[in-house]
Amino acid sequence: MAQIFPRSANALARASIFLGLFFVAAAGLALFQLARSGWVTRQGLVLAQPIPFSHDHHVAQVGIDCRYCHTAVEKSAAAGIPPTATCMNCHSQIWSNAPMLEPVRASFRDNKPLSWNKVNDLPDFVYFNHSIHVAKGVACVTCHGQVDKMPLMYQAESLQMEWCLACHRDPVANIRPREEVTNVNWQPPADLAALQRELAVKYNVQSKTSCSTCHR
C-alpha cells in the first residue's frame, strides 16, 4: 500500500504540537500579566476629576493633615470625602476668584456636591474598614502611597487580593505608632523591628487570613 503521508509529516506533527503548547503557555502568561497590569487594576492611573486637586500642594506644601478632609477615617469604615464647605473654609479667602476653582464655588452656591471619581475603589464584594487599620497602626501611605508627592491623585498599589494578603499574613511589618499614622514624613527609628513587635502586642495586631475577614 502506498504511503499516504510524506516522511516530513512526522516532523510537522511534532512541530505543531510544540507550537500549540508554546502558544497556550504564551497566552496564559499574557493573561497573567494583563490581570496584574495597570489597565486592569488601575494602579498608577490618574482619573479625571471635577477639579485638579493636588495632594502635593495641600499636604506637602501647605501641611494639611489627612484628617482635616477625611474626618471619618479614625472612626468609620470609609475615610469620607470632604463636603465643599471644607474647601471653602480656605478658598473663600485665598484663590477665591481663581477660574480653576469655579466648580467648587458653584458647588457651594448651589448646595450640590462635587462628583469626584473614586481613585482607590475596591470591588463591592470586598469589605474594608479604615478605622480598624488606623487603630492597628497602619499608615495612610501604606495603602495610598506618598500622596504628598502626587500633583494628581492616583492609585499607588494594585489593591488585588494577593497584595492585601501579603500584609494580612505579616501585618507587624506594616505598623507604626497610632499618632504617626497620618504623618507622611515619619522617619522610623533604628530599632523599628523591636518597636513594631512592641506595638503589635499593645494594639493586639494579629494575622488575619480568613475569607470572612474581607468577604462578608
FENLIN-V113194 format. One record per backbone hydrogen bond with DSSP energy under -0.5 kcal/mol. NH is the residue of the N-H (numbers start at 0). CO is the residue of the C=O. Records with the same first field share a line. If there is no record, write none. Layout:
BEGIN
NH->CO  CO
END
This chain:
BEGIN
8->5
9->6
10->6
11->7
12->8
13->9
14->10
15->11
16->12
17->13
18->14
19->15
20->16
21->17
22->18
23->19
24->20
25->21
26->22
27->23
28->24
29->25
30->26
31->27
32->28
33->29
34->30
35->31  32
36->33
39->36
40->36
41->37
43->154
44->41
46->44  152
52->50
54->52  149
55->149
57->53
58->54
59->54  55
60->55
61->56
63->57
67->64
68->64  65
69->65
70->68
71->78
72->69  78
74->71
75->71
85->82
86->82
87->83
88->84  85
89->85  86
90->86
91->87
92->89
93->89
97->94
100->97
101->98
103->100
104->100
105->101
106->102
107->103
108->104
109->105
110->106
111->106
115->113
117->115
120->118
121->119
125->122
126->124  213
127->125
129->76  127
130->75
132->128
133->129
134->130
135->131
136->133
137->132
138->136  173
139->180
141->138
142->138  139
143->139
144->140
146->144
148->145
149->146
150->148
152->52
154->41  44
155->153
162->159
163->159
164->160
165->161
166->162  163
167->163
168->164
169->165
172->169
173->170
174->171
175->136
179->176
180->177
182->179
183->181
185->182
187->185
191->188
194->190
195->191
196->192
197->193
198->194
199->195
200->196
201->197
202->198
204->199
207->167
212->209
213->209  210
214->210
215->213
END
